[in-house]
Amino acid sequence: MWLAFTSPFARKVRIAAHELGLAGQIELQETDPWTDPRLRAVNPLAKVPTLVLEDGEILYESSAICDSLDERAGGGRLIPRSGRERRRALRLQGLTDGAATAAGRLFAAERRAAPDPMSPRFEQAIAASLDALETEALSTEVFTIAEVGVACLLGYLDFRWPERAFLAGRPGLSDWWTAVADRPSIIETAHRLPAVTSPSSP
């Protein structure tokens, strides 16, 4: 799998793989998606994560890759098979993916000299998403794609802005994050900086 260790979406796939017992079956290929032509050759968008399957099939986007991994593990573990639980899991996946995208764009904007007029919108999206997640009953025992997505969002916020108290005033979310912090899938997929950081990389 092509990835950057700074990407919350690549981490999402790695957490999912750990939770499903498939981490050892995925070979990791670190890349800089902003500069590596090899990635563009397999994914026209040049985005991470990108997974190349054994038969040569290529999957883009973390949601599609996680769905494939869940299917490989028998199905219904990360993504419930039907009903309200399935809809909830997919809804929270969409929410956390959107908030993580906003966080990535905000981080990139803050590193540029010129202000970005979209930054307030990104900040509002992150705050509103955290407020919504505060009302959710997240499991500390069984991880669906909902819990995986929340972990990735909170982990990315901690990674990029360790000085900001994003969870202040959100005790339920804060307690959940503390409770799952020593989960093997969280520990073993921690973000880290690459040897050379692209000036544009989120």
C-alpha positions in Angstrom: 0.0 0.0 0.0 1.3 3.4 -1.0 1.1 5.8 2.0 2.4 8.8 3.8 2.7 8.3 7.6 1.3 11.8 8.1 -2.0 11.0 6.3 -5.0 10.4 8.5 -6.6 8.4 5.7 -3.6 6.1 5.4 -3.7 5.6 9.1 -7.4 4.8 8.9 -6.6 1.9 6.6 -3.8 0.7 8.8 -6.0 0.8 12.0 -8.7 -1.1 10.1 -6.1 -3.7 9.0 -4.9 -4.1 12.5 -8.4 -4.5 13.9 -9.2 -7.1 11.3 -5.9 -9.1 11.8 -4.7 -8.2 8.3 -1.9 -5.8 9.0 0.8 -8.4 8.3 -0.6 -9.0 4.8 -0.1 -5.4 3.6 3.3 -4.2 2.4 3.8 -0.5 3.1 5.4 1.7 0.5 6.1 5.2 1.8 5.8 8.0 -0.7 5.5 11.8 -1.0 2.2 12.1 -2.9 3.2 15.6 -4.0 6.3 14.6 -5.8 6.4 10.9 -6.5 5.6 10.1 -10.2 5.4 6.4 -9.3 2.2 7.0 -7.3 0.6 9.0 -10.2 1.3 5.9 -12.4 -1.0 3.7 -10.2 -3.5 6.4 -9.1 -4.3 9.3 -11.4 -5.1 11.4 -8.4 -1.7 10.7 -6.8 -3.3 10.4 -3.4 -2.7 8.1 -0.4 -3.6 5.6 0.5 -3.5 3.5 -2.7 -3.7 -0.2 -2.4 -2.5 -2.6 -5.1 -4.0 -6.0 -4.6 -2.3 -9.4 -5.4 -4.0 -9.7 -8.8 -3.0 -6.1 -9.8 -6.4 -4.5 -9.0 -5.9 -1.0 -7.6 -8.1 0.6 -5.0 -8.2 4.3 -4.2 -9.7 6.1 -1.2 -9.6 4.9 2.4 -13.4 4.0 2.4 -13.1 1.7 -0.6 -9.9 0.1 0.8 -11.5 -0.4 4.3 -14.6 -2.0 2.7 -12.3 -4.4 0.8 -10.4 -5.3 3.9 -13.7 -5.9 5.8 -14.9 -8.2 3.0 -11.6 -10.1 3.0 -12.0 -10.6 6.8 -15.5 -12.1 6.3 -17.6 -9.0 6.2 -19.7 -7.2 8.8 -16.9 -6.5 11.3 -15.9 -2.9 10.4 -19.0 -2.1 8.4 -22.2 -3.6 9.8 -24.2 -5.5 7.3 -27.5 -3.7 7.4 -29.9 -1.5 9.3 -29.4 1.5 11.6 -25.9 0.3 12.8 -24.7 0.2 9.2 -26.1 3.6 8.4 -24.6 5.0 11.6 -21.2 3.6 10.9 -21.1 5.0 7.3 -22.5 8.3 8.5 -19.7 8.7 11.1 -17.2 7.6 8.5 -18.4 10.4 6.3 -18.3 12.9 9.1 -14.8 12.1 10.2 -13.4 11.8 6.7 -14.8 15.3 6.0 -13.4 16.7 9.2 -10.0 15.2 8.6 -10.0 16.7 5.1 -10.8 20.1 6.6 -8.0 19.6 9.2 -5.5 18.8 6.4 -6.4 21.8 4.4 -6.3 24.0 7.6 -2.8 22.8 8.4 -1.6 23.4 4.9 -3.2 26.9 5.0 -1.5 27.8 8.3 1.9 26.9 6.9 1.5 29.3 4.0 2.5 33.0 4.4 -0.7 34.3 2.9 -4.0 33.8 4.8 -6.6 31.5 3.3 -10.1 32.9 3.3 -11.4 29.3 3.7 -9.6 28.8 7.0 -12.5 29.9 9.2 -14.8 27.4 7.4 -12.3 24.6 8.0 -12.1 25.5 11.7 -15.9 25.6 12.0 -16.2 22.2 10.3 -13.7 20.7 12.7 -15.4 22.2 15.8 -18.9 21.3 14.7 -17.8 17.7 13.9 -16.3 17.3 17.3 -19.5 18.7 18.9 -21.5 16.1 16.9 -19.1 13.3 17.9 -19.5 14.3 21.6 -23.1 13.1 21.4 -22.3 9.7 20.0 -22.0 6.5 22.0 -18.6 5.3 20.8 -17.4 1.8 21.8 -14.1 1.3 23.6 -14.3 -2.5 22.9 -15.5 -3.1 19.4 -14.2 -0.9 16.6 -16.4 -0.4 13.6 -15.5 2.0 10.8 -17.1 4.7 12.9 -14.6 4.3 15.8 -11.8 3.9 13.4 -12.7 7.2 11.8 -13.0 9.0 15.1 -9.6 7.7 16.2 -8.0 8.9 13.0 -9.5 12.4 13.3 -8.5 12.8 16.9 -5.0 11.4 16.3 -4.5 13.7 13.4 -5.5 16.8 15.4 -3.1 15.7 18.2 -0.3 15.2 15.7 -0.6 18.5 13.9 -1.6 20.7 16.8 -0.4 19.2 20.1 -0.7 22.6 21.7 -4.4 23.0 21.0 -7.0 21.6 23.4 -9.5 20.4 20.8 -11.3 18.2 23.3 -11.7 20.9 26.0 -15.4 21.0 26.9 -16.0 17.7 25.3 -15.6 15.2 28.2 -17.3 12.2 26.5 -15.0 12.4 23.5 -12.0 13.1 25.7 -12.7 10.1 28.0 -13.2 7.8 24.9 -9.9 8.9 23.4 -8.1 8.3 26.7 -9.7 4.9 27.0 -8.6 3.7 23.5 -5.1 5.3 23.5 -3.4 2.1 24.5 -5.2 -0.1 21.9 -2.6 -1.9 19.8 -4.0 -0.6 16.5 -3.7 3.0 17.8 -0.2 2.6 19.1 1.2 0.7 16.2 -0.1 3.2 13.6 1.0 6.4 15.2 1.7 9.3 12.8 5.3 10.2 12.1 7.1 12.7 9.9 8.9 11.5 6.8 12.6 12.0 6.3 11.9 14.8 3.9 8.7 16.8 4.2 7.0 18.4 1.2 6.1 22.0 1.8 2.5 21.3 0.6 1.9 18.0 2.4 -1.0 17.9 4.9 
